[in-house]
Amino acid sequence: MVLDDLGSSLRGTLDTLRGKSRISEEDVDNVVKEIQRSLLQADVDVSLVMDLSDSIKERALDEEPPSGTSARDHVLRIVYEELVDLVGDSTNIPLEDQTILLAGLQGSGKTTTAAKMAWWFSKKGLRPAVIQTDTFRPGAYDQAKEMTERAEVEFYGDPDGEDPVQIARDGLEATTDADVHIVDTAGRHALEDDLISEIEEIERTVDPDRSLLVLDAAIGQGAKDQAKQFDESIGIDGVAITKLDGTAKGGGALTAVNETGSTIAFLGTGETVQDVERFEPDSFISRLLGMGDLKQLTERVERAMQETQEGEDDWDPEDMMKGEFTLHDMRKQMQAMDNMGPLDQVMDMIPGMGGGLMDELPDNAMDVTQDRMRNFEVIMDSMTEAEMANPRSVGASQVKRIAKGSGQSEETVKELLDQHKMMARTMKQFQGMGDGDMQRMMKKMQGGGGGGGFGGMF
């Protein structure tokens, strides 16, 4: 994730404060130095870094911790509040009829972002349409068409058209039934005059309700000049930061937001159209500091369960809370987890599971877990209906047969059966649990109590 190094180093530094009731100026200096080092390495503007570190130091030394609050938690709260203030508010994106213009250099991810945003609006109950006006980049039309088909949203473009302004005009007319129009514009390798003139003409034609600048998280200090020139030409209301799933630094994008006085609208966190989320500063910083994000996690769980249920009239997730927990139920739960997105992102959202715990895991830990889930699915494909419905009946001879049929080891088949037993026990614990019990469990998670996570799957 963007600024991951900051989160990792800060967690380590703050852990040195554990057990202290008061903090010294030296303690605060150590925290501030880590913040400065990490932010500067992430390409955040020097003046922003210095302002932030000065504010943190002043507050940490001057403010008295609330009664019963440890020194570590006091400093953590100050760092959290100051970082939230640094990244700013979220761009106002109302769920209503509107036209959004996307601007940015070639390679910033505009076309992918257009499809992702359209998918996001569609999941909010609106009907979006993407209008592709890029006549400069070869393959732009085909890419946009393919991405919008994956997102299952309306698309307009003209593969033979040569006038982007006319394509934009025709696109609005052809998609009048849409609630949200997302106009994707051409990019260049640099801010040439013709790019600026073209986008200014399109802006006058479509009269957008808001213009968003799309920035690659790896852009670095060059983002500052980019943002300034686009803002002077069409006015920038918000920024969409892309490619946060890689090793991108991200600080340049944050600097650009500050330079234009705008805010962050969306974050692109992966390659599929579903890998997008609205930027919420408190949730973003909370995950960065290992404090979790239950709101985003809940949204992903609800969406994943809905997608898993589609086309499965005979399966209801509530059935798992009644009677026997079968391998069919386990498979559906695994599919729902897969629909939630990359496991490392999901783990970051669980209080007590992300942050410091993730720092201790090997780099390939999440890949291993996903491989394990795929192996389990292959094994299930080799099982009979009776075995799926009653896995407790599977004996040694059946294990041998299933292993041979699936191409997996007998040990892996036994792991699946053991995993099922563990998850079945977890489900029994949930049966009969009242609302008060659930609320107490969620409070424990928010307090960092953590847990086994998805029935011990991890």
C-alpha positions as CSV (number, residue, x, y, z in Angstrom):
1,M,0.0,0.0,0.0
2,V,1.0,3.6,-0.5
3,L,3.4,4.8,2.3
4,D,3.7,1.2,3.6
5,D,7.2,1.9,4.8
6,L,5.9,4.7,6.9
7,G,3.3,2.4,8.6
8,S,5.9,-0.3,9.2
9,S,8.6,1.9,10.7
10,L,6.1,3.9,12.8
11,R,4.7,0.8,14.3
12,G,8.2,-0.3,15.3
13,T,9.0,3.1,16.8
14,L,5.8,3.3,18.7
15,D,6.3,-0.2,20.1
16,T,9.4,1.1,21.9
17,L,7.0,3.3,24.0
18,R,5.1,0.3,25.4
19,G,5.0,0.2,29.1
20,K,5.8,3.9,29.5
21,S,3.4,6.2,31.4
22,R,5.2,9.4,30.2
23,I,7.4,10.1,27.3
24,S,10.6,12.1,27.0
25,E,11.7,14.6,24.4
26,E,14.1,12.0,23.1
27,D,11.2,9.5,22.6
28,V,9.3,12.1,20.6
29,D,12.4,13.0,18.6
30,N,12.8,9.3,17.6
31,V,9.1,9.1,16.4
32,V,9.5,12.4,14.5
33,K,12.7,11.2,12.8
34,E,11.0,8.0,11.6
35,I,8.1,10.1,10.2
36,Q,10.5,12.5,8.4
37,R,12.6,9.6,7.0
38,S,9.7,7.6,5.7
39,L,7.8,10.6,4.2
40,L,10.8,12.0,2.4
41,Q,11.6,8.5,1.0
42,A,8.0,8.4,-0.2
43,D,8.5,11.6,-2.1
44,V,6.3,13.8,0.0
45,D,7.3,17.5,-0.3
46,V,9.9,18.6,2.3
47,S,7.8,21.6,3.5
48,L,4.8,19.3,4.2
49,V,7.1,16.9,6.1
50,M,8.5,19.6,8.3
51,D,5.1,21.1,9.1
52,L,3.8,17.7,10.0
53,S,6.7,16.7,12.2
54,D,6.7,20.0,14.0
55,S,3.0,19.7,14.8
56,I,3.4,16.2,16.1
57,K,6.4,17.1,18.3
58,E,4.7,20.2,19.7
59,R,1.5,18.3,20.6
60,A,3.2,15.2,22.0
61,L,5.2,17.4,24.4
62,D,2.6,19.9,25.3
63,E,-0.6,17.9,25.5
64,E,-1.4,15.9,28.6
65,P,-2.5,12.3,27.9
66,P,-6.1,11.5,29.0
67,S,-6.4,9.6,32.3
68,G,-5.6,6.0,31.8
69,T,-4.0,6.4,28.4
70,S,-0.5,5.0,27.8
71,A,2.3,7.1,26.4
72,R,2.2,4.9,23.2
73,D,-1.5,5.3,22.7
74,H,-1.3,9.1,23.3
75,V,1.4,9.5,20.6
76,L,-0.4,7.1,18.3
77,R,-3.5,9.2,18.5
78,I,-1.6,12.4,17.8
79,V,0.2,10.8,14.8
80,Y,-3.1,9.5,13.5
81,E,-4.9,12.9,13.7
82,E,-2.0,14.8,12.1
83,L,-1.7,12.2,9.2
84,V,-5.4,12.4,8.6
85,D,-5.1,16.2,8.4
86,L,-2.1,15.8,6.0
87,V,-4.0,13.6,3.5
88,G,-7.0,15.9,3.7
89,D,-10.7,15.3,3.2
90,S,-12.3,13.0,0.7
91,T,-13.6,14.5,-2.5
92,N,-17.3,15.0,-2.4
93,I,-18.8,12.5,-4.9
94,P,-22.6,12.6,-4.5
95,L,-24.7,9.6,-5.6
96,E,-26.7,11.6,-8.2
97,D,-26.7,12.5,-11.9
98,Q,-23.4,14.0,-12.8
99,T,-20.6,14.3,-15.4
100,I,-17.0,13.6,-14.4
101,L,-14.0,14.4,-16.6
102,L,-10.8,12.5,-16.1
103,A,-7.4,14.1,-16.9
104,G,-3.8,12.9,-16.6
105,L,-0.7,11.9,-18.5
106,Q,-0.4,8.8,-20.6
107,G,0.2,5.7,-18.5
108,S,-1.4,7.2,-15.3
109,G,-4.3,4.7,-15.5
110,K,-7.1,6.9,-16.7
111,T,-8.9,4.3,-18.8
112,T,-8.7,1.7,-16.1
113,T,-9.9,4.2,-13.5
114,A,-12.8,5.2,-15.7
115,A,-14.1,1.6,-15.8
116,K,-13.4,1.1,-12.0
117,M,-15.3,4.3,-11.1
118,A,-18.2,3.2,-13.4
119,W,-18.3,-0.2,-11.7
120,W,-18.3,1.5,-8.3
121,F,-21.2,3.8,-9.2
122,S,-23.1,0.8,-10.6
123,K,-22.8,-1.0,-7.2
124,K,-24.3,2.1,-5.6
125,G,-27.4,1.7,-7.7
126,L,-26.7,4.3,-10.4
127,R,-26.4,3.7,-14.2
128,P,-23.0,4.9,-15.4
129,A,-21.6,5.3,-18.9
130,V,-17.9,5.7,-19.9
131,I,-17.2,7.9,-22.9
132,Q,-13.7,7.3,-24.5
133,T,-12.4,10.3,-26.3
134,D,-8.7,9.3,-26.7
135,T,-7.8,9.3,-30.4
136,F,-4.1,9.6,-29.7
137,R,-3.1,6.3,-28.1
138,P,-3.3,3.2,-30.2
139,G,-5.6,0.6,-28.6
140,A,-7.3,3.1,-26.2
141,Y,-10.7,2.4,-27.7
142,D,-10.2,-1.4,-27.4
143,Q,-8.9,-1.2,-23.9
144,A,-11.8,1.0,-22.7
145,K,-14.4,-1.3,-24.4
146,E,-12.9,-4.4,-22.8
147,M,-12.7,-2.8,-19.3
148,T,-16.2,-1.5,-19.4
149,E,-17.5,-5.0,-20.5
150,R,-15.8,-6.5,-17.5
151,A,-17.4,-3.8,-15.3
152,E,-20.8,-4.5,-17.1
153,V,-21.4,-0.8,-17.7
154,E,-22.4,1.3,-20.8
155,F,-19.7,2.4,-23.1
156,Y,-19.4,4.9,-26.0
157,G,-16.4,5.5,-28.3
158,D,-15.6,5.9,-32.0
159,P,-12.7,3.7,-33.2
160,D,-12.6,5.7,-36.5
161,G,-13.2,9.1,-35.0
162,E,-10.5,11.7,-35.2
163,D,-12.0,14.6,-33.3
164,P,-12.1,14.0,-29.5
165,V,-14.4,16.9,-28.9
166,Q,-17.0,15.6,-31.4
167,I,-16.7,12.1,-29.8
168,A,-17.4,13.6,-26.4
169,R,-20.4,15.5,-27.8
170,D,-21.8,12.4,-29.5
171,G,-21.1,10.3,-26.5
172,L,-23.3,12.4,-24.2
173,E,-26.1,12.3,-26.8
174,A,-25.8,8.5,-27.2
175,T,-25.9,7.8,-23.5
176,T,-28.6,10.2,-22.3
177,D,-30.2,7.4,-20.2
178,A,-27.1,7.2,-18.0
179,D,-27.1,8.8,-14.6
180,V,-23.3,9.3,-14.4
181,H,-21.1,10.1,-17.4
182,I,-17.4,9.5,-17.0
183,V,-15.4,11.1,-19.8
184,D,-11.9,9.6,-20.4
185,T,-9.5,11.9,-22.1
186,A,-6.2,11.4,-24.0
187,G,-2.9,11.6,-22.2
188,R,0.6,12.3,-23.5
189,H,4.1,11.5,-22.2
190,A,4.4,15.1,-21.1
191,L,2.2,18.2,-20.8
192,E,2.4,19.4,-24.4
193,D,0.3,22.4,-25.4
194,D,-1.9,20.3,-27.7
195,L,-2.9,18.1,-24.8
196,I,-3.9,21.1,-22.7
197,S,-5.8,22.7,-25.6
198,E,-7.6,19.5,-26.4
199,I,-8.7,18.8,-22.8
200,E,-9.8,22.5,-22.4
201,E,-12.1,22.1,-25.5
202,I,-13.6,18.8,-24.1
203,E,-14.1,20.5,-20.8
204,R,-16.1,23.3,-22.4
205,T,-18.1,20.8,-24.4
206,V,-19.1,18.4,-21.6
207,D,-19.3,21.0,-18.8
208,P,-18.4,18.5,-16.1
209,D,-19.7,18.7,-12.5
210,R,-16.2,17.8,-11.4
211,S,-12.8,17.1,-12.9
212,L,-10.5,14.5,-11.5
213,L,-6.8,14.2,-12.0
214,V,-5.5,10.6,-12.3
215,L,-2.1,10.1,-10.8
216,D,0.2,7.1,-10.8
217,A,1.2,6.5,-7.2
218,A,4.8,6.1,-8.4
219,I,5.1,9.5,-10.1
220,G,7.2,11.2,-7.4
221,Q,7.9,14.9,-7.3
222,G,6.8,15.4,-10.9
223,A,3.2,15.2,-9.7
224,K,3.5,18.8,-8.4
225,D,4.0,20.5,-11.8
226,Q,1.5,18.2,-13.4
227,A,-1.2,19.0,-10.9
228,K,-0.5,22.7,-11.1
229,Q,-0.8,22.9,-14.9
230,F,-4.0,20.8,-15.1
231,D,-5.5,22.8,-12.3
232,E,-4.8,26.1,-14.2
233,S,-6.4,24.7,-17.4
234,I,-9.5,22.9,-16.3
235,G,-9.6,23.2,-12.5
236,I,-9.0,20.0,-10.4
237,D,-11.7,19.0,-7.9
238,G,-10.2,15.8,-6.8
239,V,-7.4,13.2,-7.4
240,A,-7.7,9.5,-8.2
241,I,-4.4,7.7,-7.1
242,T,-3.7,4.5,-9.1
243,K,-1.5,1.4,-8.7
244,L,-1.3,1.4,-5.0
245,D,-0.9,-2.4,-5.1
246,G,2.7,-2.2,-6.2
247,T,5.8,-0.8,-4.6
248,A,4.7,2.8,-5.3
249,K,5.8,5.5,-2.9
250,G,2.7,7.6,-3.2
251,G,4.1,10.8,-1.6
252,G,4.2,12.7,-4.9
253,A,0.5,12.1,-5.3
254,L,-0.2,13.4,-1.8
255,T,2.0,16.5,-2.6
256,A,0.0,17.1,-5.8
257,V,-3.3,17.1,-3.8
258,N,-1.8,19.7,-1.5
259,E,-0.5,21.8,-4.4
260,T,-4.0,22.1,-6.0
261,G,-5.8,22.5,-2.8
262,S,-8.0,19.6,-3.9
263,T,-8.8,16.3,-2.2
264,I,-8.5,12.5,-3.0
265,A,-11.5,10.9,-4.5
266,F,-10.6,7.2,-5.3
267,L,-7.8,4.8,-4.7
268,G,-6.9,2.1,-7.3
269,T,-5.6,-1.0,-5.4
270,G,-5.3,-3.7,-8.1
271,E,-5.8,-4.7,-11.7
272,T,-9.4,-5.8,-11.8
273,V,-12.4,-3.4,-12.1
274,Q,-13.4,-4.3,-8.6
275,D,-10.1,-3.1,-7.1
276,V,-11.2,0.5,-6.3
277,E,-12.4,2.2,-3.2
278,R,-13.5,5.6,-2.2
279,F,-10.8,7.5,-0.3
280,E,-11.7,8.0,3.4
281,P,-8.8,9.7,5.3
282,D,-9.6,8.2,8.7
283,S,-9.9,4.6,7.3
284,F,-6.8,5.0,5.1
285,I,-4.6,6.2,8.0
286,S,-6.1,3.7,10.4
287,R,-5.0,0.8,8.1
288,L,-1.6,2.4,7.6
289,L,-1.0,2.4,11.3
290,G,-2.3,-1.2,11.8
291,M,-5.6,-0.1,13.5
292,G,-7.8,-1.8,10.9
293,D,-10.8,-0.6,9.0
294,L,-14.1,-2.3,10.0
295,K,-16.3,-0.1,7.8
296,Q,-14.4,-1.0,4.6
297,L,-14.2,-4.6,5.7
298,T,-18.0,-4.8,6.3
299,E,-18.6,-3.3,2.8
300,R,-16.4,-5.9,1.2
301,V,-17.9,-8.8,3.1
302,E,-21.5,-7.7,2.1
303,R,-20.5,-7.3,-1.5
304,A,-18.6,-10.6,-1.6
305,M,-21.5,-12.6,-0.1
306,Q,-23.9,-11.0,-2.5
307,E,-21.7,-11.9,-5.5
308,T,-21.2,-15.4,-4.1
309,Q,-25.0,-15.9,-3.8
310,E,-25.7,-14.8,-7.4
311,G,-26.9,-17.7,-9.5
312,E,-27.0,-20.0,-6.4
313,D,-30.7,-20.1,-5.5
314,D,-30.2,-23.2,-3.3
315,W,-27.6,-21.7,-1.1
316,D,-28.1,-19.1,1.7
317,P,-25.2,-18.0,3.9
318,E,-27.5,-18.1,6.9
319,D,-27.9,-21.8,6.5
320,M,-24.3,-22.1,7.7
321,M,-25.6,-20.9,11.1
322,K,-28.0,-23.8,11.3
323,G,-27.4,-27.6,11.3
324,E,-24.3,-29.1,9.8
325,F,-21.5,-27.1,8.2
326,T,-20.7,-29.0,5.0
327,L,-17.8,-28.8,2.5
328,H,-20.3,-27.0,0.2
329,D,-20.6,-24.3,2.8
330,M,-16.9,-24.1,3.2
331,R,-16.4,-23.8,-0.5
332,K,-18.9,-20.9,-0.7
333,Q,-17.1,-19.2,2.2
334,M,-13.8,-19.6,0.4
335,Q,-15.3,-18.1,-2.8
336,A,-16.7,-15.2,-0.8
337,M,-13.3,-14.6,0.6
338,D,-11.8,-14.6,-2.9
339,N,-14.4,-12.1,-4.0
340,M,-13.3,-9.7,-1.2
341,G,-10.0,-9.1,-3.0
342,P,-6.3,-9.8,-2.2
343,L,-5.9,-11.3,1.2
344,D,-3.2,-8.9,2.3
345,Q,-5.7,-6.0,1.8
346,V,-8.4,-7.8,3.7
347,M,-6.0,-8.5,6.6
348,D,-5.1,-4.9,6.8
349,M,-8.8,-4.1,7.5
350,I,-9.0,-6.5,10.5
351,P,-8.0,-4.8,13.7
352,G,-5.3,-6.8,15.3
353,M,-4.6,-8.8,12.1
354,G,-3.0,-6.2,9.9
355,G,-0.2,-3.7,10.7
356,G,2.4,-5.2,13.0
357,L,1.3,-8.8,12.5
358,M,1.6,-8.5,8.7
359,D,5.1,-7.0,9.2
360,E,6.2,-10.3,10.9
361,L,4.9,-12.5,8.1
362,P,7.1,-13.6,5.1
363,D,6.5,-11.6,1.9
364,N,4.9,-14.6,0.2
365,A,2.6,-15.5,3.2
366,M,-0.6,-14.3,1.5
367,D,0.3,-16.0,-1.8
368,V,0.8,-19.3,0.0
369,T,-2.6,-18.9,1.6
370,Q,-4.3,-18.3,-1.7
371,D,-2.5,-21.2,-3.3
372,R,-3.7,-23.3,-0.4
373,M,-7.3,-22.3,-1.0
374,R,-7.0,-23.2,-4.7
375,N,-5.6,-26.6,-3.8
376,F,-8.5,-27.1,-1.5
377,E,-11.0,-26.4,-4.4
378,V,-9.2,-28.8,-6.7
379,I,-9.5,-31.5,-4.0
380,M,-13.3,-30.8,-3.5
381,D,-13.7,-31.3,-7.3
382,S,-12.5,-34.9,-6.8
383,M,-15.0,-35.7,-4.0
384,T,-18.4,-37.3,-4.3
385,E,-21.6,-35.5,-3.3
386,A,-21.9,-37.7,-0.2
387,E,-18.3,-36.8,0.9
388,M,-19.0,-33.1,0.4
389,A,-22.2,-33.3,2.4
390,N,-20.6,-35.4,5.2
391,P,-16.8,-35.0,5.2
392,R,-16.6,-36.8,8.6
393,S,-17.3,-40.0,6.7
394,V,-14.1,-39.7,4.7
395,G,-11.8,-42.5,5.7
396,A,-8.2,-43.5,4.8
397,S,-9.0,-45.3,1.6
398,Q,-11.1,-42.3,0.4
399,V,-8.3,-39.9,1.2
400,K,-6.0,-41.9,-1.0
401,R,-8.5,-42.0,-3.8
402,I,-9.2,-38.2,-3.6
403,A,-5.5,-37.4,-3.5
404,K,-4.9,-39.4,-6.6
405,G,-7.8,-38.0,-8.5
406,S,-7.0,-34.4,-7.6
407,G,-3.2,-34.6,-8.1
408,Q,-2.7,-33.4,-4.5
409,S,-0.9,-35.1,-1.6
410,E,-2.7,-37.1,1.0
411,E,-1.4,-34.6,3.6
412,T,-3.2,-31.8,1.7
413,V,-6.4,-33.7,1.6
414,K,-6.1,-34.3,5.4
415,E,-5.4,-30.5,5.9
416,L,-8.7,-29.7,4.1
417,L,-10.6,-32.1,6.3
418,D,-8.9,-30.7,9.4
419,Q,-9.7,-27.1,8.3
420,H,-13.3,-28.1,7.8
421,K,-13.5,-29.4,11.4
422,M,-12.0,-26.2,12.7
423,M,-14.4,-24.0,10.7
424,A,-17.4,-26.2,11.7
425,R,-16.5,-25.8,15.4
426,T,-16.3,-22.0,14.9
427,M,-19.7,-22.0,13.2
428,K,-21.2,-23.9,16.2
429,Q,-19.8,-21.2,18.5
430,F,-21.7,-18.6,16.5
431,Q,-25.0,-20.5,16.6
432,G,-27.3,-19.0,19.1
433,M,-25.1,-15.9,19.6
434,G,-27.3,-12.9,20.3
435,D,-26.7,-9.3,19.2
436,G,-25.1,-8.4,22.5
437,D,-22.5,-11.2,22.1
438,M,-21.8,-10.1,18.5
439,Q,-21.3,-6.5,19.6
440,R,-18.9,-7.6,22.4
441,M,-16.9,-9.6,19.9
442,M,-16.7,-6.6,17.5
443,K,-15.5,-4.3,20.4
444,K,-12.8,-6.8,21.2
445,M,-11.7,-6.8,17.6
446,Q,-11.6,-3.0,17.5
447,G,-9.5,-3.0,20.7
448,G,-6.9,-5.1,18.9
449,G,-8.0,-8.5,20.3
450,G,-7.8,-10.0,16.8
451,G,-8.6,-13.6,16.5
452,G,-8.0,-16.6,14.2
453,G,-9.5,-14.9,11.3
454,F,-12.1,-16.7,9.1
455,G,-12.2,-19.8,11.2
456,G,-8.4,-20.2,11.4
457,M,-8.0,-20.2,7.6
458,F,-4.9,-18.1,8.1
